[in-house]
Amino acid sequence: MRRLRLVVIGLGRLGQACGETILKAQDLQLAGFVRRPESLDKPLPAVFRGIPVAASVDVFAAIDAALVCLPAGRVGECMHNLLQHGVPVVEPGARADETPYDLREKLHGLAMRHQVRAIQNAGWDPGALGMFHALFALLIPKGSTEVTGRPGISLHHTLTASAVEGVRGALCTERQAADGKTQRYVYVELAPGAERERVAAAIRSEPLFLDEETLVFPVESIAALEEEGAGVVLRRQGSAGGAGHQLLLLEARFDGPSLAAQVMVAAVRALPYMRPGAYLLSDVPLSLLRPGHE
Ligand SMILES: NC(=O)c1ccc[n+]([C@@H]2O[C@H](COP(=O)([O-])OP(=O)(O)OC[C@H]3O[C@@H](n4cnc5c(N)ncnc54)[C@H](OP(=O)(O)O)[C@@H]3O)[C@@H](O)[C@H]2O)c1
């Protein structure tokens, strides 16, 4: 199997997550990093010891794609230069003053002229989260979607839930639903052998929790959850055909750069199967983004 040779441009949080993801993938090879001149002498994180670093992508031979991990204002120009030099590009949806559609419009002709491919918005948000939005709207065509960011921030301990049999620890937060009603989200770490449905029912039937709708989410570690800052709840409710009161819920906690890096790498794997041109992540068939597709 020929491995795809990749260059990561910009070694910040996302660049590092991309580099680590590439190193762990058997079908990918990390050719090197492109860094600003002032960063060239900075020591590399230990995991990248021995990986070449240069000020320009030209130094690297036979590159299959570049992953652009730069601040928003630097992305458009960088992509333009890469495409002009025939280097396929993936970027995570970072730009300052133009919409992704404007940038795609601008880059598409260039990509066609140089017979090369680019995928934009290949991150988590923007990126994969938008695909969840689209899928939720497809499944519940009439309704409203609500996104709440960073639920981890307002979590507090709840003795009521922690005292329920089978619960090792519990954290709780309250939020407003689209209809104005308050909902309670309870995150529980289960004791070994505890049944999640039984625990959830016991928590919901606690007198203190009867006043508001209570949703119970089992998690691996309450301590880890407390430390996490990034998270999102995507909720869509409405009707699908003749059926009312449909509800879809995505509750996500994650490290942003790590998730975005997974999407960038998936886009890299899809690149060779696309026709030359510039695309948004949402233009790429899901079948091409899945690992191991042929
Ligand atoms: N869609 C998503 O889900 C998602 C997720 C995470 C990040 N992003 C986007 O990806 C981009 C990178 O994010 P990040 O968190 O990795 O940012 P970061 O930690 O600030 O890293 C950016 C890197 O770009 C390089 N750079 C080049 N020109 C620069 C300049 N003029 N000023 C500062 N740095 C410059 C630097 O690397 P060197 O020192 O090596 O040159 C810097 O470490 C951002 O635009 C962010 O919005 C998107």
The ligand as an SDF file (V2000), in Angstrom:
LIG
                    3D

 48 52  0  0  0  0  0  0  0  0999 V2000
  -13.1940   23.6680   12.2390 N   0  0  0  0  0  0  0  0  0  0  0  0
  -12.7270   23.3120   13.4270 C   0  0  0  0  0  0  0  0  0  0  0  0
  -13.3240   22.5060   14.1070 O   0  0  0  0  0  0  0  0  0  0  0  0
  -11.4140   23.8840   13.9260 C   0  0  0  0  0  0  0  0  0  0  0  0
  -10.8540   23.3520   15.1020 C   0  0  0  0  0  0  0  0  0  0  0  0
   -9.6240   23.8620   15.5490 C   0  0  0  0  0  0  0  0  0  0  0  0
   -9.0060   24.9030   14.8510 C   0  0  0  0  0  0  0  0  0  0  0  0
   -9.6070   25.4010   13.7350 N   0  0  0  0  0  0  0  0  0  0  0  0
   -8.9530   26.4830   12.9790 C   0  0  0  0  0  0  0  0  0  0  0  0
   -7.6460   26.0510   12.6290 O   0  0  0  0  0  0  0  0  0  0  0  0
   -6.7420   27.1410   12.6950 C   0  0  0  0  0  0  0  0  0  0  0  0
   -5.5590   26.7740   13.5970 C   0  0  0  0  0  0  0  0  0  0  0  0
   -6.0420   26.6080   14.9100 O   0  0  0  0  0  0  0  0  0  0  0  0
   -5.0570   26.3680   16.1340 P   0  0  0  0  0  0  0  0  0  0  0  0
   -5.9000   26.1730   17.3230 O   0  0  0  0  0  0  0  0  0  0  0  0
   -4.0500   25.3480   15.7800 O   0  0  0  0  0  0  0  0  0  0  0  0
   -4.3240   27.8000   16.2200 O   0  0  0  0  0  0  0  0  0  0  0  0
   -2.9230   28.1020   16.9140 P   0  0  0  0  0  0  0  0  0  0  0  0
   -2.7020   27.1700   18.0380 O   0  0  0  0  0  0  0  0  0  0  0  0
   -2.9250   29.5620   17.1540 O   0  0  0  0  0  0  0  0  0  0  0  0
   -1.8510   27.7490   15.7880 O   0  0  0  0  0  0  0  0  0  0  0  0
   -1.7410   28.4370   14.5710 C   0  0  0  0  0  0  0  0  0  0  0  0
   -0.3500   28.2360   14.0390 C   0  0  0  0  0  0  0  0  0  0  0  0
   -0.2370   28.8870   12.7880 O   0  0  0  0  0  0  0  0  0  0  0  0
    1.1020   29.3660   12.5910 C   0  0  0  0  0  0  0  0  0  0  0  0
    1.0940   30.7700   12.1240 N   0  0  0  0  0  0  0  0  0  0  0  0
    1.3720   31.2040   10.8960 C   0  0  0  0  0  0  0  0  0  0  0  0
    1.2340   32.5020   10.7590 N   0  0  0  0  0  0  0  0  0  0  0  0
    0.8760   32.9540   11.9460 C   0  0  0  0  0  0  0  0  0  0  0  0
    0.5910   34.2410   12.4200 C   0  0  0  0  0  0  0  0  0  0  0  0
    0.6500   35.3310   11.6390 N   0  0  0  0  0  0  0  0  0  0  0  0
    0.2550   34.3420   13.7120 N   0  0  0  0  0  0  0  0  0  0  0  0
    0.1720   33.2560   14.5150 C   0  0  0  0  0  0  0  0  0  0  0  0
    0.4250   31.9990   14.0770 N   0  0  0  0  0  0  0  0  0  0  0  0
    0.7740   31.8520   12.8060 C   0  0  0  0  0  0  0  0  0  0  0  0
    1.8270   29.1220   13.9010 C   0  0  0  0  0  0  0  0  0  0  0  0
    2.5600   27.9300   13.7150 O   0  0  0  0  0  0  0  0  0  0  0  0
    4.1720   27.9730   13.5300 P   0  0  0  0  0  0  0  0  0  0  0  0
    4.6810   28.6550   14.7420 O   0  0  0  0  0  0  0  0  0  0  0  0
    4.5040   26.5360   13.4360 O   0  0  0  0  0  0  0  0  0  0  0  0
    4.4500   28.7310   12.2720 O   0  0  0  0  0  0  0  0  0  0  0  0
    0.7310   28.8600   14.9040 C   0  0  0  0  0  0  0  0  0  0  0  0
    1.1450   27.9750   15.9180 O   0  0  0  0  0  0  0  0  0  0  0  0
   -7.5060   28.3350   13.2430 C   0  0  0  0  0  0  0  0  0  0  0  0
   -7.8120   29.1890   12.2070 O   0  0  0  0  0  0  0  0  0  0  0  0
   -8.7610   27.7220   13.8430 C   0  0  0  0  0  0  0  0  0  0  0  0
   -9.8650   28.5740   13.7170 O   0  0  0  0  0  0  0  0  0  0  0  0
  -10.7690   24.9020   13.2530 C   0  0  0  0  0  0  0  0  0  0  0  0
  1  2  1  0
  2  3  2  0
  2  4  1  0
  4  5  1  0
  4 48  2  0
  5  6  2  0
  6  7  1  0
  7  8  2  0
  8  9  1  0
  8 48  1  0
  9 10  1  0
  9 46  1  0
 10 11  1  0
 11 12  1  0
 11 44  1  0
 12 13  1  0
 13 14  1  0
 14 15  2  0
 14 16  1  0
 14 17  1  0
 17 18  1  0
 18 19  2  0
 18 20  1  0
 18 21  1  0
 21 22  1  0
 22 23  1  0
 23 24  1  0
 23 42  1  0
 24 25  1  0
 25 26  1  0
 25 36  1  0
 26 27  1  0
 26 35  1  0
 27 28  2  0
 28 29  1  0
 29 30  1  0
 29 35  2  0
 30 31  1  0
 30 32  2  0
 32 33  1  0
 33 34  2  0
 34 35  1  0
 36 37  1  0
 36 42  1  0
 37 38  1  0
 38 39  2  0
 38 40  1  0
 38 41  1  0
 42 43  1  0
 44 45  1  0
 44 46  1  0
 46 47  1  0
M  CHG  2   8   1  16  -1
M  END
$$$$
